[in-house]
Amino acid sequence: MITPDLLVGALLGGVLVAVVLALTGALLWQARARRAALRARDAARRETRSAEQKAETARKNAESAAQQAELNKKWYDAAASEYDRLVERLRAVADVEAGHPAVEIPGLLHDCLAETAVAARCREAESLFRERAAAIRGDVAAAARSGVRGVADTAQAALTRLQIKIDEELDDHAGTPRYHQGLIEIDHLATQALHSLQRLRILAGSWPGVQREDCTFREIVESARGRIGPYLRVDYTYQPDAGEVVVEGRVAEPIIVALAELLDNATSYSDDRVDVYVQAVQAGYRVVVEDRGLGMNGFQRAEAEQLLSSDTPMDAAALKDERRLGFAVVGRLAHDYGFRVDVGAPSSSGGVKAVCLVPTHMIISIPPSADPAALGPGHPDWATVPDDLLPPDPMPVTAAPLKEEEEGAGGGEDAEAPSTTTSGLPKRRVRVPEERPAAAPPEPRPMGGAVAADDLDGGMESIFEALRAAYADRDPDRDPDRDAVGDLDRDPVRDPHRGQPQP
């Protein structure tokens, strides 16, 4: 039987259980609510942190973009300034290519661009500019040389005709000494003009324009001496053992031109006498030109040696001083024909000692050795001197005037030989002396009496007749294909006095 106490106890127990369950449910709900709140708070914090991080990232990105933009602007400005600098560099390159001294090519303005494409493009542009400038300069120089050669050929041919005409006038007016003197002075000026044209031809890359026969050193020295103005200041010490050595005709004219340049240089920079002599050495023969001037300093000597060793044709675009082309002419000839020229030897007089060495293979023949004891300085042994160098006899000479040999006389093929070369220039014909009876000896004159004008003219005529007979033209007509400019030199060797003004 259920008692009230039991029922009360059961009710109280049920209530207690319900309370406990309610409390437990409330606690569980409260715990869940707290966890939900914590989760919501954490989520809010995470969202806040994420937003802050995004904002920071955006700020940093903005700053980085601004910095990159500023850096890009700096690079752009640097590249733009380098391209402006490139214009200055190309101007400097142009000055260097033009041969202007003390010109420096500027480098990059910004070292930071040294390993970039900007620097590479600048170097490529500079290289292309150099190549193009060199090509244009070469074309201009070649055109200038071609023009110089053409003008020189025409002028040289005209001067050759002038000298041929002078020869004809000398023959036609043999009895007029004063007229002869004027013609000889004109001929000397024409010879100097021809030499100047030869210099232009050589510097323009051409040959001297004259082909000679084999010549002796005596003839070479005298021919060179006749091509300068102050030839009277040149003292040639003649010795037969060296002066009569024969040089190959192929190199005779180049050696003469080179020696004339050395003589002109010596007489231009010295007012005193100039000594010339020929010596035998182990390697061949050397022609020495020694002046008594002030000499050259180290810089001038180095420049002269550089010109003497250069084989480059004349560059009209880089011509610094047209008055100082002598060594360039000599250097060009020495390179083309194989002889050597040096100006570095010491001179006992303090001036310049120029030495032209002619190698042994250019020597054709050597005369028998002369007795050294019989030879003094400047006093040759007359027994060994060729007849054409001996002084004329004091008696009037009956040398025959020259006449032009009638080619093809008596018929034959020679009668129809052309009188001009393939270039249209007149050809020299062989001249032979015309026999004429000897003149009677002159009547004795009273000593101390006045000399009549006719007697003076007769004596001068005899002297000129002797000179013409002694130094008559001896070379046959040359092959016109070998001499494109015509017969530019009338005889194999110019007379030492023919073509020079008389003192």
C-alpha positions in Angstrom: 0.0 0.0 0.0 1.2 3.3 -1.0 1.6 5.5 2.0 1.5 9.3 1.9 5.1 9.5 2.9 6.1 7.3 0.1 3.9 9.4 -2.3 5.4 12.6 -1.0 8.9 11.1 -1.3 8.1 10.0 -4.8 6.8 13.5 -5.7 9.7 15.2 -4.1 12.0 12.8 -5.9 10.3 13.5 -9.2 10.4 17.2 -8.5 14.1 16.9 -7.6 14.8 15.0 -10.8 12.8 17.5 -12.8 14.8 20.3 -11.2 18.0 18.6 -11.8 17.1 17.9 -15.4 16.0 21.5 -15.8 19.2 22.8 -14.3 21.2 20.4 -16.4 19.3 21.5 -19.5 19.8 25.1 -18.5 23.4 24.6 -17.9 23.8 22.8 -21.2 21.9 25.5 -23.0 24.0 28.2 -21.3 27.2 26.3 -22.3 26.1 26.0 -25.8 25.1 29.7 -26.0 28.5 30.6 -24.5 30.3 28.5 -27.1 28.2 30.0 -29.9 29.0 33.5 -28.6 32.7 32.6 -28.5 32.5 31.2 -32.0 30.7 34.3 -33.2 33.3 36.5 -31.5 36.2 34.5 -32.9 34.6 34.7 -36.4 34.2 38.4 -36.0 37.8 38.8 -34.9 38.9 36.6 -37.8 36.9 38.8 -40.2 38.3 41.9 -38.7 41.9 40.6 -38.9 41.3 39.5 -42.5 39.9 42.9 -43.4 42.9 44.5 -41.7 45.3 42.3 -43.6 43.5 43.0 -46.9 43.7 46.7 -46.2 47.4 46.4 -45.3 48.0 44.4 -48.4 46.2 46.9 -50.5 48.2 49.7 -48.9 51.5 47.9 -49.5 50.5 47.2 -53.1 49.6 50.8 -53.6 53.0 51.8 -52.2 54.8 49.3 -54.3 53.0 50.4 -57.4 53.9 54.0 -56.6 57.6 53.1 -56.0 57.6 51.0 -59.3 56.1 53.9 -61.2 58.7 56.2 -59.8 61.5 53.7 -60.6 60.1 53.3 -64.1 60.1 57.0 -64.6 63.7 57.2 -63.5 64.7 54.4 -65.9 62.9 56.1 -68.7 64.5 59.4 -67.9 67.9 57.6 -67.8 67.3 55.9 -71.1 66.1 59.1 -72.7 69.2 61.0 -71.4 71.4 58.2 -72.8 69.9 58.5 -76.2 70.5 62.3 -76.0 74.1 61.4 -74.9 74.3 59.1 -77.9 74.0 62.1 -80.2 77.1 63.6 -78.5 79.0 60.3 -78.7 78.3 60.1 -82.5 79.5 63.7 -82.9 82.7 62.7 -81.1 83.0 59.6 -83.3 82.6 61.8 -86.4 85.4 64.0 -85.1 87.7 61.0 -84.5 87.0 59.6 -87.9 87.8 63.1 -89.4 91.2 62.9 -87.7 90.7 65.7 -85.2 93.3 65.5 -82.4 92.6 65.1 -78.7 88.9 64.1 -79.1 87.5 61.8 -76.5 84.3 59.8 -77.0 82.1 60.2 -73.9 80.7 57.1 -72.1 77.4 56.4 -70.5 75.8 58.9 -68.2 74.4 56.3 -65.9 76.5 53.3 -64.9 73.4 51.4 -63.9 72.6 51.0 -67.6 76.0 49.4 -68.4 74.6 45.9 -68.6 71.2 46.7 -70.1 69.8 46.7 -73.6 70.1 50.5 -73.8 73.9 50.3 -73.5 74.0 47.5 -76.1 71.9 49.4 -78.5 74.1 52.5 -78.1 77.2 50.4 -78.8 75.6 49.0 -81.9 74.6 52.4 -83.1 78.2 53.7 -82.5 79.7 50.7 -84.4 77.3 51.1 -87.3 78.1 54.8 -87.4 81.8 54.1 -87.5 81.5 51.6 -90.3 79.3 53.9 -92.4 81.6 56.9 -91.8 84.6 54.8 -92.8 82.8 53.6 -96.0 81.7 57.1 -96.9 85.2 58.4 -96.2 86.7 55.7 -98.4 84.3 56.5 -101.2 85.1 60.2 -101.0 88.9 59.5 -100.8 88.7 57.2 -103.8 86.7 59.7 -105.8 89.2 62.5 -104.8 92.2 60.3 -105.8 90.5 59.4 -109.1 89.9 63.1 -109.8 93.5 64.0 -108.8 94.9 61.3 -111.1 92.8 62.5 -114.0 93.7 66.1 -113.6 97.4 65.2 -113.0 97.5 63.1 -116.2 96.1 65.9 -118.3 98.4 68.5 -116.8 101.4 66.2 -117.0 100.8 65.5 -120.7 100.5 69.2 -121.4 103.7 70.0 -119.6 105.4 67.2 -121.5 104.3 68.8 -124.8 105.6 72.1 -123.4 109.1 70.6 -122.8 109.1 69.0 -126.3 108.2 72.4 -127.7 111.1 73.9 -125.7 113.5 71.4 -127.2 112.3 72.3 -130.7 112.8 76.0 -130.0 116.3 75.4 -128.6 117.1 73.5 -131.8 115.5 76.1 -134.1 117.3 79.1 -132.4 120.7 77.7 -131.8 122.4 81.0 -132.5 120.6 83.0 -129.9 122.2 82.5 -126.4 119.9 84.9 -124.6 116.9 83.2 -126.1 118.4 79.9 -125.0 118.8 81.1 -121.4 115.1 82.1 -121.2 114.0 78.8 -122.6 116.2 76.9 -120.2 114.7 78.8 -117.2 111.2 78.0 -118.5 112.2 74.4 -118.9 113.4 74.3 -115.3 110.1 75.7 -114.1 108.2 73.1 -116.2 110.4 70.4 -114.7 109.5 71.5 -111.2 105.8 71.6 -112.2 106.1 68.1 -113.6 107.6 66.9 -110.3 104.7 68.4 -108.4 102.3 66.5 -110.6 104.2 63.3 -110.0 103.8 63.9 -106.3 100.1 64.1 -106.7 100.0 61.0 -108.8 102.0 59.0 -106.3 99.9 60.2 -103.3 96.8 59.4 -105.3 97.9 55.7 -105.5 99.3 55.9 -109.1 102.9 55.5 -110.4 105.3 58.4 -111.3 104.3 58.3 -114.9 107.8 57.9 -116.3 109.6 54.7 -117.3 113.4 55.2 -117.6 116.2 53.1 -118.9 118.9 51.8 -116.6 120.6 54.8 -114.9 123.8 55.4 -112.9 123.8 56.9 -109.5 125.4 60.0 -110.9 122.6 60.5 -113.4 120.0 59.8 -110.6 121.5 62.4 -108.3 121.8 65.0 -111.0 118.3 64.4 -112.3 116.9 64.8 -108.8 118.9 67.9 -108.3 117.4 69.5 -111.4 113.9 69.2 -110.0 114.3 71.6 -107.1 114.6 75.4 -107.0 117.8 76.0 -105.0 119.8 73.3 -106.9 123.0 75.4 -106.7 123.1 74.7 -102.9 123.4 71.0 -103.5 127.0 69.7 -103.4 127.3 66.3 -105.0 130.6 64.5 -104.2 131.1 62.4 -107.3 133.2 59.2 -107.0 133.3 56.9 -110.1 133.3 53.7 -108.1 129.9 54.6 -106.7 128.6 57.2 -109.1 128.9 55.0 -112.2 127.0 52.0 -110.6 124.0 51.3 -112.8 120.6 51.0 -111.2 117.6 49.1 -112.7 115.5 51.3 -114.8 112.3 50.1 -113.2 113.2 51.8 -109.9 115.3 54.6 -111.3 112.5 57.2 -111.6 110.9 56.3 -108.2 114.4 56.8 -106.6 114.8 60.1 -108.4 111.5 61.4 -107.2 112.2 60.3 -103.6 115.7 61.8 -103.7 114.2 65.1 -105.1 111.8 65.2 -102.2 114.7 64.7 -99.7 116.7 67.4 -101.4 113.8 69.8 -101.4 113.2 69.1 -97.7 116.9 69.7 -97.0 117.1 72.9 -98.9 113.8 74.2 -97.5 114.8 73.8 -93.8 118.4 74.9 -94.2 120.0 78.0 -95.8 123.4 76.4 -96.0 124.9 73.9 -98.4 123.4 70.4 -98.7 125.8 67.5 -99.1 125.0 64.4 -101.3 127.2 61.4 -101.7 126.8 57.7 -102.6 128.4 54.9 -100.6 128.6 51.1 -101.0 127.3 49.1 -98.0 126.8 45.4 -97.5 123.1 45.6 -98.3 123.6 47.6 -101.5 124.3 51.3 -102.0 123.1 54.2 -100.0 122.5 57.8 -101.2 123.0 60.2 -98.3 121.5 63.7 -98.1 122.8 65.7 -95.2 121.9 69.3 -94.4 123.2 71.8 -91.9 119.9 73.0 -90.5 118.4 72.7 -87.0 117.4 69.1 -87.3 114.2 67.5 -86.0 113.0 67.0 -82.4 111.7 63.6 -81.2 108.1 64.3 -82.1 109.1 65.5 -85.7 111.3 62.5 -86.2 108.6 60.1 -85.0 106.1 61.7 -87.4 108.6 61.5 -90.3 109.3 57.8 -89.6 105.6 57.1 -89.5 105.1 58.8 -92.9 108.1 57.0 -94.3 106.8 53.7 -93.3 103.2 54.3 -94.4 101.8 52.8 -97.6 98.3 54.4 -97.4 97.3 56.5 -100.4 96.4 60.1 -99.8 93.1 60.8 -97.9 91.8 64.1 -99.1 89.5 64.2 -96.1 92.3 64.0 -93.6 94.9 66.1 -95.3 96.3 68.2 -92.5 99.1 70.2 -94.1 99.5 70.1 -97.9 102.9 71.6 -97.6 104.3 68.6 -95.7 103.7 65.8 -98.2 107.3 65.0 -99.1 107.9 62.2 -96.6 104.5 60.7 -97.5 105.6 60.6 -101.2 108.9 59.0 -100.2 107.2 56.4 -98.0 104.7 55.5 -100.7 107.5 55.0 -103.3 109.7 53.1 -100.9 106.8 50.7 -100.1 105.8 50.2 -103.7 109.3 49.7 -105.2 111.3 48.1 -102.3 114.0 50.6 -101.4 114.3 52.1 -97.9 114.6 55.6 -96.6 115.6 56.6 -93.1 116.0 60.0 -91.3 117.0 58.7 -87.9 120.8 58.6 -88.5 122.7 61.2 -86.5 124.3 64.1 -88.4 127.7 65.5 -87.6 126.4 69.0 -88.6 123.4 68.9 -86.3 120.9 68.8 -89.2 119.0 66.0 -90.8 120.7 63.1 -92.4 118.5 61.2 -94.8 119.6 57.9 -96.2 118.1 56.2 -99.2 119.2 52.5 -99.3 119.1 50.9 -102.8 119.2 47.1 -102.3 121.7 44.9 -104.1 119.1 43.2 -106.3 118.3 46.6 -107.9 121.9 47.1 -109.1 122.5 46.1 -112.7 126.3 46.6 -113.0 129.2 47.9 -111.0 132.2 49.6 -112.7 135.8 48.6 -111.9 137.0 50.0 -108.6 138.8 53.4 -108.8 142.0 54.1 -107.0 140.9 55.6 -103.6 144.2 57.4 -103.2 143.6 59.4 -106.4 140.2 60.6 -105.3 139.8 63.5 -103.0 136.5 64.9 -101.7 134.8 66.5 -104.6 137.7 65.9 -106.9 137.1 62.9 -109.2 139.8 61.2 -111.2 139.3 62.6 -114.6 140.8 59.5 -116.2 137.8 57.5 -115.0 135.1 60.1 -115.5 132.9 59.5 -118.6 133.4 61.8 -121.5 130.0 63.5 -121.1 131.1 64.8 -117.7 134.4 66.2 -118.8 134.6 70.0 -119.1 134.4 71.3 -122.7 137.5 72.4 -124.5 138.3 76.1 -124.5 138.4 76.1 -128.3 135.1 76.6 -130.1 133.4 73.3 -130.5 132.1 72.1 -133.9 129.4 69.9 -132.5 126.7 69.2 -134.9 123.1 70.4 -134.3 120.5 67.8 -133.7 118.0 66.8 -136.3 115.1 64.5 -136.1 115.9 61.3 -137.9 113.6 60.7 -140.8 111.9 57.5 -139.7 111.5 54.9 -142.4 113.8 56.7 -144.8 114.1 54.7 -148.0 110.7 52.9 -147.4 109.8 50.0 -145.2 107.5 49.6 -142.3 109.1 52.4 -140.3 107.9 54.9 -142.7 104.3 54.4 -141.6 105.0 54.2 -137.9 102.5 56.3 -135.9 103.7 59.6 -134.6 101.5 59.5 -131.5 100.9 57.1 -128.7 97.7 55.3 -128.0 96.8 58.1 -125.7 97.1 60.6 -128.5 100.2 62.2 -127.2 103.2 63.0 -129.4 106.0 60.5 -129.4 109.7 61.4 -129.3 111.7 60.3 -132.3 115.3 59.4 -132.1 117.6 62.3 -132.8 121.0 61.8 -134.4 123.8 64.3 -134.9 124.1 65.8 -138.3 127.6 65.9 -139.7 128.9 69.3 -140.5 132.4 70.5 -141.4 134.7 71.6 -138.6 134.9 75.3 -138.1 138.2 77.0 -138.6 140.1 78.0 -135.5 139.3 81.6 -134.4 141.7 84.4 -135.2 143.9 85.5 -132.3 142.6 88.6 -130.5 144.8 91.2 -129.0 145.3 90.7 -125.3 143.5 93.2 -123.1 141.3 94.5 -125.9 137.5 94.8 -125.7 135.5 91.8 -126.7 133.0 92.4 -129.5 129.4 91.4 -129.1 129.5 89.1 -132.1 132.5 87.3 -130.6 130.7 86.9 -127.3 127.6 85.5 -129.0 129.8 83.1 -131.0 131.5 81.8 -127.9 128.2 81.3 -126.1 126.8 79.6 -129.1 129.8 77.2 -129.1 129.2 76.4 -125.4 125.5 75.7 -125.9 126.3 73.5 -129.0 128.8 71.5 -126.9 126.2 71.0 -124.1 123.5 69.9 -126.5 125.9 67.5 -128.3 127.1 66.0 -125.0 123.7 65.5 -123.5 121.7 64.6 -126.6 118.5 62.5 -126.3 119.4 58.9 -126.3 116.2 56.9 -125.6 114.1 55.2 -128.3 110.4 55.5 -128.3 108.9 53.7 -125.4 106.0 51.3 -125.6 102.8 53.5 -125.4 101.0 50.7 -123.4 103.7 50.9 -120.8 103.4 54.7 -120.4 99.8 55.7 -120.3 100.6 59.4 -120.1 102.9 59.4 -123.0 106.7 60.0 -123.1 106.8 62.2 -120.0 110.6 62.3 -119.8 112.4 63.3 -122.9 115.7 61.4 -122.3 116.7 58.5 -120.1 118.6 60.9 -117.9 118.2 64.6 -117.7 121.4 66.6 -118.1 122.6 68.1 -114.8 122.4 71.6 -116.3 119.8 71.1 -119.0 116.5 72.3 -117.7 118.1 74.4 -114.9 118.5 78.2 -114.8 122.1 79.2 -115.4 123.8 80.9 -112.4 
